[in-house]
Amino acid sequence: MSPLLRQRQAASLIALSTRTLERLRCIGGGPKFVRLSRGRIAYREEDLASWVEARIVSSTSEKNRKQNE
């Protein structure tokens, strides 16, 4: 099992704010996370990497093309 990253570490690794990670957990669309307890959230590094990899595009028009498919 890979080490778990706390929210601040995860946010730093993927260049987002902790608030953005919180928002993505609520609305969906963010990286997978682990709920350790009621108020403790952690992330696996491989899930963060997968989430970032899924967002790699080569142009701004590529996003619109994927949404229309």
C-alpha positions in Angstrom: 0.0 0.0 0.0 1.3 3.4 -0.9 1.5 6.1 1.8 -1.5 8.3 2.2 -1.2 12.1 1.7 -3.1 14.6 3.8 -5.1 17.2 2.0 -2.4 19.9 2.2 0.2 17.5 0.8 -2.1 16.4 -2.0 -3.1 19.9 -3.0 0.6 20.9 -3.1 1.5 17.9 -5.3 -1.2 18.7 -7.9 -0.9 22.5 -7.7 -4.4 23.2 -6.3 -5.6 24.9 -3.2 -6.9 22.8 -0.3 -10.2 24.7 -0.8 -10.4 23.5 -4.4 -9.9 19.9 -3.3 -12.7 20.3 -0.7 -15.0 21.7 -3.3 -14.2 18.9 -5.8 -15.0 16.3 -3.1 -18.4 17.9 -2.6 -19.4 18.5 -6.2 -17.5 15.5 -7.7 -15.0 15.5 -10.5 -11.9 15.5 -8.2 -9.4 12.8 -7.5 -10.5 9.7 -5.5 -9.9 10.1 -1.8 -9.9 8.0 1.3 -12.2 8.9 4.3 -10.1 7.8 7.3 -12.7 9.1 9.8 -15.4 11.7 9.9 -13.1 14.7 9.5 -9.9 13.1 8.2 -9.4 12.8 4.4 -6.4 11.4 2.7 -5.3 10.8 -0.9 -3.3 8.0 -2.5 -0.5 9.3 -4.8 -1.5 7.0 -7.6 -5.1 8.3 -7.6 -3.8 11.9 -7.8 -1.5 10.9 -10.7 -4.4 9.2 -12.5 -6.6 12.2 -12.1 -4.0 14.5 -13.5 -3.2 12.1 -16.4 -6.9 12.1 -17.3 -6.8 15.9 -17.8 -3.8 16.1 -20.1 -4.9 17.8 -23.4 -2.9 19.2 -26.3 -5.1 22.2 -27.1 -8.0 24.2 -25.6 -10.4 22.9 -28.2 -9.8 19.4 -27.1 -11.9 19.9 -24.0 -15.0 20.9 -26.1 -14.5 18.0 -28.4 -14.5 15.5 -25.5 -17.7 17.1 -24.0 -19.5 16.8 -27.4 -18.7 13.1 -27.8 
